[in-house]
Amino acid sequence: MKILIFQHLAVETAGIFTELWSNDGHELHVVALDEGDQIPALDAYDLLAVMGGPMDVWQEAEHPWLIPEKAAIKHWVQTLNRPYFGICLGHQLLAVALGGDAQPMQTPEVGLTQISQTGAGRADAIFGSLPETMTTLQWHGVHVTTLPPDAVVLASNAACAVQAMRVGRHAYGVQYHLEILPSTVADWQAIPAYRAALHVAIGAAAADQLEADVTPLLPAFRQMAAQINRGLNDLLARA
């Protein structure tokens, strides 16, 4: 299969999914939108994966490529009706591109938090195989506030009601990060805006401790990513 990846920052890659998809024999095409890469013709691809980034979904003046990106996501999901997987910003863009909304949070959700599956999540073909309660890595100050039509919430917590969603049958978004690699926390803390958000949310001491706290959870994050990947492979085979 051919997977198209929209990337918004060099250090916000598909992470562990890059390894999983490569091991499965899929062909990967990364489009670095923030570096000026153009979106290719979509018809040649089987899965669209959209990653995170420091920009907000409404910042079209600062990042004009958000306009064609949203149009491409809408065309992909609504017209081509092909599988979609979005993480963090990619989750928010899925909502906004299809008629929902995303707005700033009162307090950013950053660090390790618990999320729980909804009834729809437990019944979902992909998320149903995951634990009902999961520890996740969060790093966001925007959340989905209005679901697009034909969307269901798959996971939630008190800070963010839409931690994961499915739109239609083939489009999935997750607000949290399960793509992370051993270097991810350090890489993100090197970005001033990300480090500032971390300090505001959990304080300097906890921020300095975060990498050590995340490290023992990496095998569990990898296992969750692998389970989602198996579900995406099943989606690709059916699509």
ChimeraX attribute file (.defattr): number of C-alpha atoms within 10 A of each C-alpha:
attribute: neighborCount
match mode: 1-to-1
recipient: residues
	/A:1	16
	/A:2	15
	/A:3	19
	/A:4	22
	/A:5	23
	/A:6	24
	/A:7	24
	/A:8	22
	/A:9	16
	/A:10	11
	/A:11	16
	/A:12	18
	/A:13	23
	/A:14	24
	/A:15	18
	/A:16	18
	/A:17	20
	/A:18	15
	/A:19	11
	/A:20	17
	/A:21	19
	/A:22	12
	/A:23	9
	/A:24	13
	/A:25	11
	/A:26	15
	/A:27	13
	/A:28	16
	/A:29	14
	/A:30	16
	/A:31	18
	/A:32	17
	/A:33	19
	/A:34	18
	/A:35	11
	/A:36	9
	/A:37	13
	/A:38	13
	/A:39	17
	/A:40	12
	/A:41	8
	/A:42	15
	/A:43	9
	/A:44	11
	/A:45	18
	/A:46	21
	/A:47	25
	/A:48	22
	/A:49	23
	/A:50	29
	/A:51	23
	/A:52	27
	/A:53	21
	/A:54	16
	/A:55	15
	/A:56	20
	/A:57	23
	/A:58	15
	/A:59	12
	/A:60	13
	/A:61	9
	/A:62	10
	/A:63	14
	/A:64	12
	/A:65	17
	/A:66	21
	/A:67	15
	/A:68	13
	/A:69	18
	/A:70	19
	/A:71	12
	/A:72	19
	/A:73	25
	/A:74	20
	/A:75	16
	/A:76	21
	/A:77	21
	/A:78	14
	/A:79	10
	/A:80	13
	/A:81	15
	/A:82	20
	/A:83	24
	/A:84	28
	/A:85	21
	/A:86	26
	/A:87	25
	/A:88	25
	/A:89	27
	/A:90	27
	/A:91	30
	/A:92	28
	/A:93	29
	/A:94	33
	/A:95	31
	/A:96	22
	/A:97	20
	/A:98	21
	/A:99	13
	/A:100	17
	/A:101	19
	/A:102	21
	/A:103	15
	/A:104	13
	/A:105	15
	/A:106	9
	/A:107	13
	/A:108	20
	/A:109	23
	/A:110	21
	/A:111	21
	/A:112	17
	/A:113	14
	/A:114	14
	/A:115	23
	/A:116	19
	/A:117	23
	/A:118	20
	/A:119	14
	/A:120	16
	/A:121	23
	/A:122	18
	/A:123	13
	/A:124	18
	/A:125	15
	/A:126	19
	/A:127	24
	/A:128	19
	/A:129	15
	/A:130	17
	/A:131	13
	/A:132	15
	/A:133	14
	/A:134	16
	/A:135	16
	/A:136	20
	/A:137	23
	/A:138	20
	/A:139	23
	/A:140	26
	/A:141	17
	/A:142	21
	/A:143	24
	/A:144	25
	/A:145	18
	/A:146	15
	/A:147	22
	/A:148	19
	/A:149	12
	/A:150	10
	/A:151	18
	/A:152	20
	/A:153	19
	/A:154	25
	/A:155	25
	/A:156	20
	/A:157	15
	/A:158	10
	/A:159	16
	/A:160	18
	/A:161	15
	/A:162	24
	/A:163	24
	/A:164	27
	/A:165	26
	/A:166	27
	/A:167	21
	/A:168	16
	/A:169	16
	/A:170	17
	/A:171	25
	/A:172	26
	/A:173	27
	/A:174	21
	/A:175	28
	/A:176	25
	/A:177	18
	/A:178	25
	/A:179	22
	/A:180	20
	/A:181	17
	/A:182	14
	/A:183	12
	/A:184	17
	/A:185	20
	/A:186	13
	/A:187	14
	/A:188	16
	/A:189	19
	/A:190	12
	/A:191	12
	/A:192	10
	/A:193	12
	/A:194	18
	/A:195	19
	/A:196	14
	/A:197	20
	/A:198	25
	/A:199	17
	/A:200	14
	/A:201	19
	/A:202	17
	/A:203	12
	/A:204	14
	/A:205	9
	/A:206	14
	/A:207	22
	/A:208	16
	/A:209	10
	/A:210	19
	/A:211	17
	/A:212	11
	/A:213	14
	/A:214	19
	/A:215	14
	/A:216	11
	/A:217	14
	/A:218	16
	/A:219	11
	/A:220	14
	/A:221	23
	/A:222	18
	/A:223	13
	/A:224	19
	/A:225	20
	/A:226	18
	/A:227	17
	/A:228	21
	/A:229	17
	/A:230	15
	/A:231	18
	/A:232	20
	/A:233	18
	/A:234	13
	/A:235	20
	/A:236	16
	/A:237	10
	/A:238	8
	/A:239	12
